[in-house]
Amino acid sequence: MAANLDEAAVRHVAQLARLNITDAEAALYAAQLLRILEYVEQLAEVDTTDVPPLAHPQDLVNVLRDDIVRASWTPTQALHNAPRHERSCFQVPKVIDKESA
C-alpha cells in the first residue's frame, strides 16, 4: 500500500483538497506519509487476539451541557456581516471541479 504513495499521489490529493503545494512540499509530504504508513503496517503485525475492542484507552464519560432551548440570532443578525446574501441565505462562490465539468 505504501509503495503506491508518491509525489504525484500527494499532488492529486492536494488538488482535490484545493491546496496549492510546491514540488518541495510534495516531496516532503510523500516522504512523511510513507513513514506514517510504514508505522501503521508495523502496528498491524501486533497480535491483538486477546485484546478486547475499545473506543478509547481510558474510561471516559461524555461531559456535555444540557440541551436547553434558548434564543438565537434572527436571519437578519446572522447575515449582517455576510459579504453577499439573498433573502435569508448566504451566497457563496460556485465551486466546479475542472475535471468533472
C-alpha positions in Angstrom: 0.0 0.0 0.0 2.7 2.5 0.9 4.5 1.7 -2.3 1.8 3.5 -4.3 2.3 6.7 -2.4 4.4 9.1 -4.4 4.6 12.8 -5.1 2.0 12.5 -7.9 -0.4 11.0 -5.4 0.3 13.8 -3.0 -0.3 16.4 -5.7 -3.5 14.7 -6.7 -4.8 14.8 -3.1 -3.7 18.4 -2.7 -5.6 19.3 -5.9 -8.8 17.5 -4.6 -8.4 19.5 -1.4 -7.8 22.6 -3.4 -4.4 23.2 -1.8 -1.5 24.7 -3.7 1.7 22.9 -2.8 5.2 23.3 -4.2 7.3 20.4 -5.6 9.4 20.6 -2.4 6.3 20.2 -0.3 5.0 17.3 -2.4 8.3 15.5 -1.9 8.3 16.3 1.9 4.7 15.2 2.4 5.2 12.0 0.3 8.2 11.0 2.5 6.3 11.8 5.7 3.2 9.9 4.7 5.3 6.9 3.7 6.9 6.9 7.2 3.4 7.1 8.8 2.1 4.2 6.6 5.2 2.1 7.4 4.5 2.6 11.1 0.8 1.6 10.6 1.9 -1.5 8.8 4.2 -2.3 11.7 1.3 -1.9 14.1 -0.8 -4.3 12.0 1.7 -7.0 12.9 1.0 -6.8 16.6 -1.0 -9.7 18.0 -4.3 -8.3 19.4 -6.1 -11.6 19.7 -6.8 -11.3 23.4 -7.3 -7.6 23.4 -11.0 -6.6 23.7 -12.2 -3.9 21.3 -12.5 -0.4 22.8 -13.3 3.1 21.7 -10.8 4.8 23.9 -7.9 3.6 26.1 -9.3 5.3 29.2 -12.8 5.2 30.7 -14.3 8.5 29.7 -17.7 9.9 30.2 -19.2 12.5 27.9 -19.3 15.8 29.6 -22.0 17.7 27.7 -24.1 20.5 28.7 -27.8 20.1 28.9 -29.6 20.8 25.6 -31.6 23.8 26.6 -33.6 25.8 24.1 -32.6 29.4 24.0 -32.9 32.5 21.8 -30.7 32.5 18.8 -29.9 35.0 16.0 -32.5 36.1 13.6 -31.7 35.7 9.9 -31.0 39.4 9.7 -28.5 39.2 12.5 -26.8 36.1 11.1 -26.4 37.7 7.7 -25.3 41.1 9.0 -21.6 40.7 8.2 -22.1 38.4 5.2 -20.3 39.8 2.1 -23.2 38.6 -0.1 -26.6 37.3 0.7 -30.0 36.9 -1.0 -33.2 36.8 1.1 -32.3 34.8 4.1 -29.4 32.8 2.5 -25.7 33.2 2.4 -24.3 33.5 -1.2 -21.0 31.7 -1.8 -18.9 31.3 -4.9 -19.8 28.4 -7.2 -17.1 25.6 -7.0 -16.8 23.4 -10.1 -14.1 20.8 -10.4 -12.4 21.3 -13.7 -12.1 17.5 -14.3 -15.8 16.8 -13.8 -17.2 19.9 -15.6 
